[in-house]
Amino acid sequence: MQNQLKTEKKIILVGNPNVGKSVVFNSMTGSYTTVSNYPGTSVEVSRGQCQIAGESYQVLDTPGMYSMLPITEEERVARRILLEESPHVVLHVIDARNLERMLPMTLQLIEAGLPVILLINIMDEAERIGMQIDIQLLQEKLQIPVVGGAIGRAKRGLWELRDAIRDFTGNRATFVYATDLEKDIQEISNLMQGDYILDKRSLTLMLLQRDEEIAQRVKDREGEHYESVENAVNDTIFARRVDLHLRISLERKRICKGLLDGVITQQENEQFSFADRFSNWTMNPWTGIPLLLIVLYLGLYQFVGGFGAGTIVDFLEGSIFEEYLNPWVIGLCNQYIPWYWLNELLVGEYGLFTLGVRYAVAIILPIVGTFFIAFAVIEDSGYFPRLAMLVDRVFKKIGLNGRAVIPMVLGFGCDTMATVVTRTLESTRERIIATLLLALAIPCSAQMGVILGLLSGVPGALMVWTVSMIGVFLLVGFLSAQVVPGERPMFYMEIPPMRLPQLQNVMIKTLTRMQWYFMEIFPLFMIASVLLWAGKLTGALQWLVEAFNPVMRVLGLPNEASAAFIFGFFRRDFGAAGLYDLQTQGLLDPVQLTVAAVTLTLFVPCVAQFLVMQKERGWRTSLVIFFLVTGMAFTVGWSLNKFLLMTGILA
């Protein structure tokens, strides 16, 4: 398989976020895709295969990028792919409605000497608002293949795109800058003697814009000749006495304006559809917040908490496992396995089947599955970028911006994965604050689903839990924004069309994430079961539980709750499932259940999330977050217990 991937021609998709790259990728590759971290990074890249005119191609969907000069880790990975993957075609996907703003990156790709095909996507939306784009004229001006399409529901332009890839033979165009810049570019590029993947003209422009990674690559290739190149670059920057980054950007905008002259016409009979009005409602605080509450109520509370954590869990855990599977497996093990230690490992209190498989399949899987479906529906509708715009003002108060809504929402699926995604945030300050908030106040889908299912049956309990989570999130975020040093973030984001989710897209995304669950998370349940089994046999678990008992009594909880908190460090959902067992045994009254749910949600991140925190933020920051989160969880739990007993709200 590896040899095949090396010999296949590669199609690399690049472009801004939210321009339909993933839709194009899925349309070209179908379900034959893999998602994995790019070597040496934690940024995921999708790979797939497609057949065009009987020839096999490997297709790569890169992370979103706005320019060949990267800012975020995702943009660095996207450019590294262009530098290292030797593409047959670089497919630049842009939004037809924002052609003038996105075309400068097309120029950068062409200047770099890359084999570019331009796909102007979302043409249907552009035409609906009265825009007409002369594809043929733009193709003649750019001297590269240009395809217009709406590769979504109708797959418009997909066959034209495949034909353009099949017939592609290369392109070469040069765009002329101002005379003084052209003189500097020529002088510096002539000094370079090494062999490069990118065109020397493009490298020169990036050197003038102070791109450190490119400077290091040029230094490695030039060797002893690099000093003359470096001196020429520094002399040019000093002599111009202007911001060359801004100057080059303005020159590209001027060139793009000339390229688009006569290409775009705008009719005045623009009509606003219901989707346009609804899109505006989602970003207006007066209407957006009620709509967000409706989404949370229907998507998380009713579908995930009610249907997933209630109906499906009751059926699988109560009917299938408790009535049929558990007695059958336990009977087999008791009959054929005489060794106590092995019997305990398989079907004991912490057995691989009775605890690991039961929790993973009967309790957690329905919750994770329903969350993934809800997440995919919301994602495919185009709601998330609008949610980012809605919360941007509030997030700025806690040291973040609207872009941080992406890892926060992903945290409701898996905080470990979301911690990795904090790499997309621009500054170290934002990443630290986001990591802290994920570790403290964002429950993963499985944990949240169990808690929603437990608290929904207690009047007022779910409201107390929700207010506590939001209050802690905002308070800790606000305090962190005052303490953590660094610059305040800026915010920009593309807004895709608002559409009805497509069943095929929702199914592909859900199945891909379910596959991730079984490959990455299911084994952790087995490992946790083995560790708990070993702890029981050696007495270590009992010692740890007894050490936690005084803390439980301070919180007003029974001693049996200690095990749930210990389980929670192995997996957050293990702890929540432990509360489920305590509740079904009648060991928790409404106040205790609410206090336990709040404290456990705020409690230390699971071991997987902690290890990722250490990798992303370092030992010092991770340990500070660990102890801060632990102290905050127990402080809030103790305070909440006193408050509820004093007021009698849940009595």
SELUM-327384 format. One record per residue (C-alpha): x, y negated, z negated; residue number from 1. Coordinates in Angstrom, 3 decimals, padded with zeros to 6 digits. Example, Ala and Ser with C-alpha at 12.3 -4.5 7.8 and 13.67 -1.06 7.14 Angstrom:
BEGIN
         xx         yy         zz   num
    012.300    004.500   -007.800     1
    013.670    001.060   -007.140     2
***
This chain:
BEGIN
         xx         yy         zz   num
    000.000    000.000    000.000     1
    002.815   -002.411   -000.893     2
    004.548   -001.831    002.452     3
    001.282   -002.456    004.254     4
    000.798   -005.794    002.451     5
    004.317   -006.855    003.414     6
    003.793   -006.229    007.120     7
    000.296   -007.730    007.351     8
   -000.020   -011.279    008.606     9
   -001.116   -013.620    005.841    10
   -003.919   -016.170    005.859    11
   -003.560   -018.596    002.955    12
   -006.573   -020.692    001.954    13
   -005.787   -024.083    000.435    14
   -007.846   -027.117   -000.468    15
   -009.411   -029.172   -003.236    16
   -011.561   -027.443   -005.853    17
   -015.265   -027.156   -005.046    18
   -014.965   -027.289   -001.245    19
   -016.084   -023.691   -000.654    20
   -012.721   -021.899   -000.471    21
   -013.983   -018.944   -002.494    22
   -017.084   -018.635   -000.320    23
   -014.877   -018.587    002.791    24
   -012.609   -016.023    001.118    25
   -015.532   -013.759    000.183    26
   -017.066   -014.100    003.664    27
   -013.797   -013.039    005.289    28
   -012.824   -010.231    002.926    29
   -016.104   -008.877    001.553    30
   -015.627   -006.827   -001.582    31
   -012.115   -005.606   -000.740    32
   -010.346   -008.005   -003.080    33
   -008.039   -007.967   -006.078    34
   -007.492   -010.704   -008.648    35
   -004.174   -010.870   -010.493    36
   -001.753   -013.326   -012.008    37
    000.771   -014.795   -009.605    38
    004.263   -013.459   -010.498    39
    005.847   -015.420   -013.317    40
    002.652   -017.338   -014.151    41
   -000.727   -016.906   -015.821    42
   -002.598   -018.413   -012.865    43
   -004.905   -015.987   -011.067    44
   -004.780   -015.562   -007.291    45
   -007.314   -013.560   -005.268    46
   -006.067   -011.310   -002.467    47
   -008.064   -009.391    000.090    48
   -007.918   -007.896    003.571    49
   -009.865   -008.598    006.718    50
   -009.865   -007.349    010.300    51
   -009.798   -009.817    013.203    52
   -009.802   -008.448    016.753    53
   -008.562   -005.098    015.463    54
   -005.612   -006.620    013.587    55
   -005.296   -006.496    009.801    56
   -004.664   -009.674    007.812    57
   -004.002   -010.263    004.130    58
   -006.006   -013.222    002.787    59
   -004.947   -015.273   -000.257    60
   -007.278   -017.691   -002.047    61
   -005.027   -020.193   -003.814    62
   -005.922   -022.348   -006.832    63
   -007.320   -025.794   -006.021    64
   -004.810   -028.474   -005.072    65
   -005.188   -032.138   -004.146    66
   -001.756   -032.756   -002.672    67
    001.569   -031.153   -001.827    68
    002.876   -033.031   -004.892    69
    001.592   -030.911   -007.796    70
    000.387   -032.186   -011.149    71
   -001.189   -029.139   -012.812    72
    000.157   -025.600   -013.129    73
   -002.471   -024.409   -010.643    74
   -001.248   -026.882   -008.017    75
    002.343   -025.760   -008.587    76
    001.336   -022.150   -008.007    77
   -000.605   -023.079   -004.850    78
    002.449   -024.844   -003.411    79
    004.761   -022.028   -004.470    80
    002.579   -019.633   -002.494    81
    003.010   -021.826    000.589    82
    006.771   -021.849    000.024    83
    007.227   -018.142   -000.635    84
    004.487   -016.143    001.118    85
    005.406   -016.853    004.799    86
    001.857   -017.506    006.061    87
    000.728   -016.746    009.593    88
   -002.043   -019.323    009.114    89
   -002.646   -021.933    006.415    90
   -006.392   -022.510    006.389    91
   -007.081   -025.945    004.922    92
   -010.712   -026.118    003.760    93
   -012.171   -029.593    003.253    94
   -015.580   -031.078    002.510    95
   -017.133   -032.736    005.580    96
   -018.660   -035.438    003.356    97
   -015.226   -036.488    002.054    98
   -013.207   -036.155    005.249    99
   -011.278   -039.416    004.905   100
   -010.217   -038.659    001.329   101
   -009.111   -035.065    001.991   102
   -007.457   -035.481    005.390   103
   -004.190   -036.894    003.917   104
   -003.419   -033.443    002.536   105
   -003.942   -032.011    006.031   106
   -001.281   -034.457    007.216   107
    001.076   -033.258    004.480   108
    000.582   -029.630    005.495   109
    001.217   -030.435    009.162   110
    004.282   -032.557    008.300   111
    005.633   -029.626    006.302   112
    005.723   -027.592    009.515   113
    003.142   -025.113    008.237   114
    000.816   -023.299    010.704   115
   -002.382   -025.186    009.877   116
   -005.990   -024.582    010.889   117
   -008.453   -027.158    009.556   118
   -011.885   -025.927    008.449   119
   -014.364   -028.739    007.911   120
   -016.838   -027.031    005.599   121
   -020.270   -028.046    004.244   122
   -021.210   -029.524    007.633   123
   -024.901   -028.904    006.930   124
   -024.871   -031.302    003.990   125
   -022.955   -033.917    005.996   126
   -025.480   -033.714    008.829   127
   -028.380   -033.938    006.413   128
   -027.163   -037.312    005.151   129
   -026.714   -038.587    008.711   130
   -023.006   -037.875    009.365   131
   -021.897   -036.682    012.801   132
   -018.322   -035.405    013.248   133
   -016.693   -035.037    016.666   134
   -014.727   -031.830    016.027   135
   -013.167   -031.743    019.511   136
   -011.870   -035.325    019.293   137
   -010.348   -034.725    015.845   138
   -008.688   -031.561    017.133   139
   -007.095   -033.494    019.996   140
   -005.786   -036.162    017.635   141
   -004.426   -033.746    015.026   142
   -003.104   -031.265    017.634   143
   -004.197   -028.338    015.473   144
   -007.260   -026.043    015.661   145
   -010.266   -027.628    013.912   146
   -013.418   -025.654    013.068   147
   -016.649   -027.110    011.718   148
   -018.948   -024.939    009.678   149
   -021.144   -024.292    006.682   150
   -019.773   -020.942    005.550   151
   -022.297   -020.321    002.844   152
   -025.784   -018.982    003.216   153
   -025.873   -019.118    007.059   154
   -022.187   -018.195    007.630   155
   -022.127   -020.966    010.236   156
   -018.697   -021.325    011.833   157
   -017.355   -018.015    010.529   158
   -016.983   -016.432    013.976   159
   -015.437   -019.617    015.399   160
   -012.960   -019.512    012.526   161
   -012.063   -015.884    013.221   162
   -011.558   -016.737    016.905   163
   -009.277   -019.661    015.969   164
   -007.171   -017.352    013.784   165
   -007.041   -014.696    016.519   166
   -005.897   -017.211    019.173   167
   -003.568   -019.210    016.906   168
   -000.108   -019.768    018.403   169
    001.226   -022.563    016.191   170
    001.142   -026.339    016.151   171
    003.533   -029.231    015.968   172
    002.564   -032.856    015.477   173
    004.405   -035.881    014.085   174
    002.701   -038.831    012.462   175
    004.536   -042.140    012.567   176
    004.953   -044.228    009.422   177
    006.024   -047.870    009.141   178
    009.340   -048.699    010.835   179
    011.349   -049.141    007.630   180
    010.059   -045.869    006.179   181
    010.745   -044.016    009.420   182
    014.339   -045.267    009.341   183
    014.843   -044.029    005.761   184
    013.189   -040.659    006.466   185
    015.403   -040.089    009.489   186
    018.632   -041.013    007.672   187
    017.975   -038.743    004.685   188
    016.669   -035.755    006.657   189
    019.760   -035.897    008.933   190
    021.946   -035.378    005.845   191
    020.329   -032.019    005.039   192
    022.251   -029.056    006.408   193
    020.463   -026.102    004.763   194
    017.731   -023.853    006.147   195
    014.268   -024.532    004.767   196
    010.749   -023.136    005.058   197
    009.300   -026.639    005.038   198
    010.229   -029.289    007.567   199
    013.068   -031.587    006.456   200
    010.903   -034.632    007.150   201
    008.347   -033.374    004.636   202
    011.073   -032.567    002.100   203
    012.445   -036.094    002.453   204
    009.050   -037.642    001.758   205
    008.686   -035.510   -001.398   206
    012.206   -036.441   -002.541   207
    011.314   -040.111   -002.148   208
    008.259   -039.430   -004.306   209
    010.464   -037.991   -007.082   210
    009.364   -034.348   -006.779   211
    011.723   -032.576   -009.200   212
    010.950   -029.021   -008.050   213
    011.693   -029.895   -004.419   214
    014.843   -031.729   -005.515   215
    016.048   -028.551   -007.235   216
    015.283   -026.445   -004.153   217
    017.198   -028.873   -001.942   218
    020.097   -028.870   -004.400   219
    020.231   -025.056   -004.337   220
    020.273   -024.989   -000.521   221
    022.646   -027.895    000.070   222
    025.282   -026.991   -002.493   223
    028.193   -029.430   -002.234   224
    026.300   -031.535    000.342   225
    023.489   -032.320   -002.120   226
    025.294   -035.270   -003.685   227
    025.129   -037.249   -000.440   228
    021.406   -036.473   -000.089   229
    020.738   -037.470   -003.698   230
    022.679   -040.717   -003.342   231
    020.793   -041.609   -000.158   232
    017.452   -040.975   -001.869   233
    018.406   -043.047   -004.926   234
    019.766   -045.872   -002.782   235
    016.536   -045.961   -000.777   236
    014.329   -045.987   -003.885   237
    016.442   -048.747   -005.441   238
    016.656   -050.840   -002.259   239
    012.891   -050.772   -001.592   240
    012.050   -051.977   -005.112   241
    008.487   -050.713   -004.656   242
    006.578   -047.639   -005.736   243
    007.385   -045.354   -002.811   244
    004.795   -042.836   -003.968   245
    002.084   -045.456   -003.564   246
    003.623   -046.768   -000.338   247
    003.663   -043.315    001.292   248
    000.098   -042.612    000.125   249
   -001.096   -045.888    001.665   250
    000.679   -045.064    004.912   251
   -001.073   -041.699    005.086   252
   -004.422   -043.356    004.468   253
   -003.684   -045.785    007.307   254
   -002.816   -042.907    009.651   255
   -005.967   -040.996    008.640   256
   -008.116   -044.037    009.241   257
   -006.756   -044.209    012.789   258
   -007.277   -040.479    013.322   259
   -010.913   -040.742    012.235   260
   -011.645   -043.727    014.443   261
   -014.474   -042.590    016.713   262
   -014.647   -039.166    015.024   263
   -017.290   -039.981    012.396   264
   -020.584   -041.701    013.052   265
   -023.103   -042.426    010.334   266
   -026.814   -042.706    011.015   267
   -028.849   -044.997    008.810   268
   -031.875   -042.745    008.399   269
   -030.384   -041.052    005.365   270
   -032.889   -038.997    003.387   271
   -032.554   -037.864   -000.180   272
   -033.806   -034.349   -000.821   273
   -035.013   -032.905   -004.089   274
   -031.554   -031.316   -004.505   275
   -029.971   -034.792   -004.346   276
   -032.358   -036.170   -006.940   277
   -031.896   -033.125   -009.165   278
   -028.117   -033.476   -008.832   279
   -028.340   -037.075   -010.058   280
   -030.572   -036.000   -012.948   281
   -027.976   -033.462   -014.133   282
   -025.310   -036.191   -014.414   283
   -027.499   -038.876   -016.010   284
   -027.296   -038.606   -019.831   285
   -031.020   -039.356   -020.284   286
   -032.045   -036.438   -018.086   287
   -028.827   -034.382   -018.058   288
   -028.835   -033.566   -021.776   289
   -032.419   -032.212   -021.785   290
   -031.601   -030.200   -018.646   291
   -028.464   -028.838   -020.352   292
   -030.551   -027.808   -023.362   293
   -032.974   -026.025   -021.032   294
   -030.076   -024.198   -019.330   295
   -028.659   -023.171   -022.708   296
   -032.068   -022.063   -023.980   297
   -032.987   -020.001   -020.916   298
   -029.491   -018.797   -019.996   299
   -027.874   -018.139   -023.382   300
   -030.651   -017.903   -025.952   301
   -033.357   -016.102   -023.996   302
   -031.399   -014.132   -021.380   303
   -028.140   -013.327   -023.209   304
   -029.361   -013.498   -026.817   305
   -032.899   -012.214   -026.326   306
   -032.734   -009.839   -023.390   307
   -029.055   -008.785   -023.559   308
   -028.415   -008.728   -027.313   309
   -031.994   -007.752   -028.104   310
   -033.810   -005.590   -025.593   311
   -030.859   -003.855   -023.902   312
   -028.803   -003.412   -027.088   313
   -031.812   -001.979   -028.933   314
   -032.362    000.496   -026.125   315
   -028.732    001.586   -025.696   316
   -027.621    001.466   -029.333   317
   -030.871    002.472   -031.020   318
   -032.348    004.949   -028.559   319
   -029.515    006.339   -026.435   320
   -026.573    006.446   -028.864   321
   -028.223    006.846   -032.271   322
   -030.879    009.342   -031.191   323
   -029.075    011.350   -028.506   324
   -025.363    010.737   -027.822   325
   -023.988    010.294   -031.347   326
   -025.678    013.423   -032.833   327
   -024.675    015.494   -029.816   328
   -020.993    014.415   -029.823   329
   -020.731    014.652   -033.629   330
   -022.235    018.149   -033.502   331
   -019.721    019.265   -030.869   332
   -016.774    017.885   -032.843   333
   -017.964    019.436   -036.129   334
   -018.373    022.789   -034.401   335
   -015.130    022.942   -032.440   336
   -012.665    020.628   -034.276   337
   -011.761    021.887   -037.746   338
   -009.028    019.311   -038.457   339
   -010.300    016.428   -040.589   340
   -007.918    013.814   -039.220   341
   -008.833    014.567   -035.582   342
   -012.546    014.734   -036.371   343
   -012.308    011.327   -038.045   344
   -010.391    009.939   -035.056   345
   -013.122    011.000   -032.637   346
   -016.425    010.716   -034.516   347
   -015.630    009.377   -037.985   348
   -016.576    005.986   -039.437   349
   -014.034    004.296   -037.131   350
   -013.988    007.034   -034.480   351
   -013.157    006.469   -030.842   352
   -016.688    007.457   -029.831   353
   -018.823    006.493   -032.813   354
   -017.218    003.050   -033.194   355
   -015.123    002.229   -030.112   356
   -017.343    003.530   -027.314   357
   -020.576    002.667   -029.168   358
   -019.539   -000.930   -029.788   359
   -018.036   -001.389   -026.327   360
   -020.884    000.170   -024.323   361
   -024.017   -000.099   -026.443   362
   -023.518   -003.426   -028.242   363
   -020.975   -005.537   -026.346   364
   -021.420   -004.465   -022.724   365
   -025.082   -005.584   -022.416   366
   -024.203   -008.977   -023.893   367
   -021.120   -009.477   -021.737   368
   -022.997   -008.276   -018.657   369
   -025.940   -010.631   -019.124   370
   -023.556   -013.504   -019.860   371
   -021.601   -012.801   -016.670   372
   -024.847   -012.825   -014.672   373
   -025.966   -016.120   -016.231   374
   -022.494   -017.615   -015.743   375
   -022.385   -016.552   -012.080   376
   -025.850   -018.010   -011.385   377
   -024.924   -021.356   -012.954   378
   -021.513   -021.358   -011.246   379
   -022.924   -020.580   -007.804   380
   -025.518   -023.341   -008.097   381
   -022.810   -026.036   -008.339   382
   -023.886   -027.068   -011.844   383
   -020.498   -026.899   -013.592   384
   -018.872   -029.924   -011.863   385
   -021.993   -031.927   -012.717   386
   -021.767   -030.756   -016.307   387
   -018.158   -031.988   -016.310   388
   -019.349   -035.438   -015.206   389
   -022.064   -035.396   -017.878   390
   -019.781   -034.572   -020.815   391
   -016.780   -036.635   -019.692   392
   -017.635   -039.625   -021.899   393
   -018.091   -037.448   -025.009   394
   -015.000   -035.374   -024.254   395
   -012.885   -038.517   -024.014   396
   -013.730   -039.151   -027.676   397
   -012.109   -035.844   -028.591   398
   -008.973   -036.362   -026.505   399
   -010.145   -034.455   -023.425   400
   -011.986   -035.239   -020.204   401
   -014.759   -033.662   -018.170   402
   -012.345   -031.205   -016.546   403
   -011.964   -029.498   -019.943   404
   -015.558   -028.285   -019.701   405
   -014.283   -025.470   -017.438   406
   -012.093   -023.711   -020.070   407
   -014.700   -024.505   -022.738   408
   -017.474   -022.814   -020.779   409
   -015.159   -019.934   -019.849   410
   -014.494   -019.572   -023.570   411
   -018.092   -018.466   -024.006   412
   -017.092   -015.529   -021.809   413
   -013.634   -014.803   -023.244   414
   -011.529   -017.208   -025.326   415
   -008.349   -015.377   -024.354   416
   -008.980   -016.020   -020.658   417
   -010.060   -019.608   -021.399   418
   -006.823   -020.288   -023.304   419
   -004.890   -019.372   -020.163   420
   -007.128   -021.667   -018.088   421
   -006.126   -024.650   -020.275   422
   -003.103   -024.768   -017.969   423
   -005.343   -026.606   -015.497   424
   -005.452   -029.594   -017.883   425
   -002.927   -032.266   -016.984   426
   -001.197   -033.132   -020.279   427
    000.297   -031.158   -023.166   428
   -001.939   -033.153   -025.520   429
   -005.092   -031.969   -023.768   430
   -003.889   -028.364   -023.750   431
   -003.187   -028.355   -027.496   432
   -006.561   -029.904   -028.370   433
   -008.428   -027.549   -026.030   434
   -006.581   -024.509   -027.444   435
   -007.456   -025.553   -031.006   436
   -011.139   -026.034   -030.176   437
   -011.302   -022.700   -028.339   438
   -009.771   -020.916   -031.322   439
   -012.103   -022.617   -033.785   440
   -015.554   -023.386   -032.462   441
   -016.142   -021.550   -029.152   442
   -017.519   -018.016   -029.653   443
   -016.958   -015.493   -026.871   444
   -020.008   -014.091   -025.094   445
   -020.058   -010.795   -026.969   446
   -019.693   -012.426   -030.376   447
   -022.214   -015.131   -029.558   448
   -024.698   -012.663   -028.107   449
   -024.702   -010.543   -031.262   450
   -024.998   -013.632   -033.463   451
   -027.849   -015.037   -031.363   452
   -029.610   -011.714   -031.603   453
   -029.139   -011.592   -035.389   454
   -030.096   -015.193   -036.161   455
   -033.024   -015.444   -033.761   456
   -035.086   -013.348   -036.161   457
   -034.447   -015.680   -039.124   458
   -036.410   -018.975   -038.990   459
   -034.047   -021.945   -039.059   460
   -030.850   -019.882   -039.145   461
   -029.988   -020.361   -035.478   462
   -030.469   -024.129   -035.780   463
   -028.127   -024.269   -038.792   464
   -025.517   -022.229   -036.911   465
   -025.796   -024.424   -033.798   466
   -025.553   -027.709   -035.719   467
   -022.569   -026.359   -037.665   468
   -020.724   -025.338   -034.497   469
   -021.362   -028.626   -032.704   470
   -020.488   -030.661   -035.800   471
   -017.192   -028.845   -036.398   472
   -016.328   -029.001   -032.675   473
   -016.825   -032.781   -032.508   474
   -015.252   -033.546   -035.905   475
   -012.098   -031.487   -035.350   476
   -011.833   -032.744   -031.770   477
   -012.126   -036.371   -032.868   478
   -009.526   -035.941   -035.633   479
   -007.200   -034.089   -033.249   480
   -007.454   -036.939   -030.735   481
   -006.187   -039.305   -033.438   482
   -003.335   -037.055   -034.583   483
   -001.974   -035.289   -031.487   484
    000.384   -037.643   -029.611   485
    000.270   -038.248   -025.881   486
   -001.458   -040.240   -023.159   487
   -005.228   -040.221   -022.765   488
   -006.361   -038.287   -019.702   489
   -007.862   -039.554   -016.448   490
   -010.651   -037.676   -014.721   491
   -011.650   -036.899   -011.146   492
   -013.566   -033.962   -009.700   493
   -015.214   -032.986   -006.436   494
   -018.994   -032.547   -006.586   495
   -020.160   -029.672   -004.342   496
   -023.723   -029.447   -002.992   497
   -026.437   -028.330   -005.370   498
   -027.780   -025.051   -003.981   499
   -029.896   -022.090   -004.935   500
   -027.542   -019.294   -006.070   501
   -027.020   -016.522   -003.534   502
   -027.641   -012.983   -004.760   503
   -024.562   -011.631   -002.956   504
   -022.240   -014.198   -004.563   505
   -023.750   -013.638   -008.010   506
   -023.376   -009.857   -007.687   507
   -019.766   -010.032   -006.448   508
   -018.728   -012.393   -009.260   509
   -020.550   -010.345   -011.888   510
   -019.133   -007.020   -010.717   511
   -015.607   -008.483   -010.526   512
   -015.857   -009.705   -014.117   513
   -017.402   -006.434   -015.280   514
   -014.458   -004.633   -013.709   515
   -012.163   -006.952   -015.666   516
   -014.082   -006.069   -018.850   517
   -013.582   -002.336   -018.384   518
   -009.932   -002.687   -017.331   519
   -008.801   -005.257   -019.907   520
   -011.230   -005.272   -022.840   521
   -012.583   -001.721   -023.151   522
   -009.114   -000.281   -023.962   523
   -008.793   -002.821   -026.793   524
   -011.825   -001.278   -028.472   525
   -010.091    002.092   -028.359   526
   -006.864    000.618   -029.753   527
   -008.769   -001.169   -032.518   528
   -010.547    002.073   -033.433   529
   -007.223    003.900   -033.711   530
   -005.757    001.143   -035.900   531
   -008.813    001.125   -038.179   532
   -008.739    004.931   -038.341   533
   -005.061    004.859   -039.295   534
   -005.771    002.150   -041.856   535
   -008.510    004.269   -043.426   536
   -006.388    007.419   -043.654   537
   -003.372    005.587   -045.111   538
   -005.412    003.405   -047.467   539
   -004.135    000.195   -045.891   540
   -007.590   -000.789   -044.690   541
   -009.123   -000.332   -048.126   542
   -006.350   -002.426   -049.681   543
   -006.968   -005.183   -047.126   544
   -010.715   -005.064   -047.693   545
   -010.239   -005.342   -051.447   546
   -007.894   -008.287   -050.948   547
   -010.668   -010.039   -049.010   548
   -013.370   -009.321   -051.599   549
   -012.652   -012.399   -053.788   550
   -012.904   -014.629   -050.708   551
   -016.256   -013.049   -049.821   552
   -017.556   -013.696   -053.335   553
   -016.539   -017.360   -053.106   554
   -018.583   -017.574   -049.895   555
   -021.535   -015.906   -051.604   556
   -021.240   -012.768   -049.466   557
   -021.244   -009.097   -050.528   558
   -017.944   -007.237   -050.633   559
   -019.005   -005.163   -047.630   560
   -018.629   -008.285   -045.441   561
   -014.828   -008.099   -045.832   562
   -014.634   -005.349   -043.243   563
   -016.472   -007.490   -040.657   564
   -013.906   -010.295   -041.043   565
   -011.001   -007.874   -040.760   566
   -012.579   -006.324   -037.674   567
   -012.948   -009.819   -036.248   568
   -009.194   -010.265   -036.041   569
   -008.897   -007.207   -033.805   570
   -011.782   -008.390   -031.628   571
   -014.204   -011.228   -032.331   572
   -017.080   -009.102   -031.113   573
   -015.991   -006.292   -033.472   574
   -016.601   -008.654   -036.376   575
   -019.983   -009.755   -035.034   576
   -020.957   -006.127   -034.508   577
   -019.939   -005.497   -038.134   578
   -022.462   -008.144   -039.195   579
   -025.018   -006.327   -037.076   580
   -024.402   -003.144   -039.086   581
   -024.675   -005.037   -042.406   582
   -027.922   -006.658   -041.292   583
   -029.475   -003.344   -040.230   584
   -028.511   -001.927   -043.662   585
   -030.323   -004.818   -045.393   586
   -027.190   -006.068   -047.189   587
   -027.516   -009.732   -046.116   588
   -030.282   -012.180   -047.020   589
   -031.009   -015.153   -044.685   590
   -028.543   -017.512   -046.419   591
   -025.767   -014.896   -046.493   592
   -026.373   -013.950   -042.859   593
   -026.162   -017.588   -041.755   594
   -023.053   -018.329   -043.836   595
   -021.368   -015.142   -042.573   596
   -022.235   -015.967   -038.945   597
   -020.891   -019.530   -039.188   598
   -017.706   -018.521   -041.041   599
   -017.005   -015.565   -038.766   600
   -017.481   -017.730   -035.645   601
   -014.979   -020.263   -036.981   602
   -012.635   -017.573   -038.322   603
   -009.189   -016.829   -036.875   604
   -008.986   -015.998   -033.155   605
   -008.669   -012.351   -032.237   606
   -005.189   -010.881   -031.895   607
   -005.296   -011.051   -028.079   608
   -006.159   -014.745   -028.126   609
   -003.466   -015.436   -030.712   610
   -000.823   -013.728   -028.582   611
   -001.876   -015.766   -025.547   612
   -001.786   -018.928   -027.690   613
    001.762   -018.066   -028.696   614
    002.736   -017.537   -025.075   615
    001.109   -020.766   -023.866   616
    001.768   -023.142   -026.786   617
    004.708   -021.553   -028.635   618
    005.027   -020.041   -032.122   619
    005.002   -023.313   -034.061   620
    001.815   -024.695   -032.536   621
    000.089   -021.295   -032.611   622
    000.790   -020.746   -036.319   623
   -000.382   -024.260   -037.177   624
   -003.622   -023.609   -035.275   625
   -003.980   -020.166   -036.928   626
   -003.764   -021.486   -040.494   627
   -005.768   -024.615   -039.711   628
   -008.603   -022.546   -038.230   629
   -008.560   -020.118   -041.179   630
   -008.731   -022.922   -043.742   631
   -011.458   -024.759   -041.832   632
   -013.571   -021.596   -041.477   633
   -013.621   -020.800   -045.187   634
   -014.060   -024.460   -046.177   635
   -017.090   -024.835   -043.915   636
   -018.491   -021.468   -045.054   637
   -018.178   -022.384   -048.761   638
   -019.711   -025.826   -048.188   639
   -022.558   -024.410   -046.115   640
   -023.381   -021.785   -048.767   641
   -023.626   -024.478   -051.461   642
   -025.739   -026.700   -049.195   643
   -028.205   -023.976   -048.228   644
   -028.641   -022.768   -051.809   645
   -029.134   -026.320   -053.055   646
   -031.640   -027.359   -050.375   647
   -033.430   -024.038   -049.965   648
   -033.739   -024.593   -046.200   649
   -033.664   -020.885   -045.397   650
   -035.527   -019.706   -048.484   651
***
